[in-house]
């Protein structure tokens, strides 16, 4: 049991590290001012009707897709790179962000929960590929472990959306009090 848990933690660490590395790559990707404005405009349009439910759905949909064997790793890489590009676009447009490390975006509790969830999902996807190829006879056991991890991710992202929404509300309140 301990041996299995040790390897699970190794896969989890690899999933989180992959997400962060690809995010950083997206945040370092060169883009023009016009491309940056386009990216921020798309995000602004998407987030115009932002609320707690939309935050949850925005995070849980890709996370659930990241559990799909093989495809999930690719989806996680795409999601990480895209998220990094949003930070990059903001840094291009807003000079105050130019010297800020893109990884500071993950210093909030809800961002830590999201990265953990995405790392868990991506790592399970990678594990399933390996396990389904090498040990097909244990597929029911993999299904149970995957279902448990899906439930964990959903709960973590639900809590994270509540925390993020409260943070947004607090920021709006502070801005209106000025």
Buried (B, 14 or more C-beta within 10 A) or exposed (E): EEEEEEEBEEBBEBBBEBBBEBBBBBBEEEBEEEBBBEBBEEBEEEEEEEEBEBBBEBBBEBBBBBBBBEEBBBBBBBBBBBBBBBBBBBBBEEEEBEEEEBBEBBEBEBBBBBBBBBBBBBBBBBBBBEBBEEEEEEEEEBEEBBEEBBEBBBEBBBBBBBBBBEEBEEEEEEEEEE
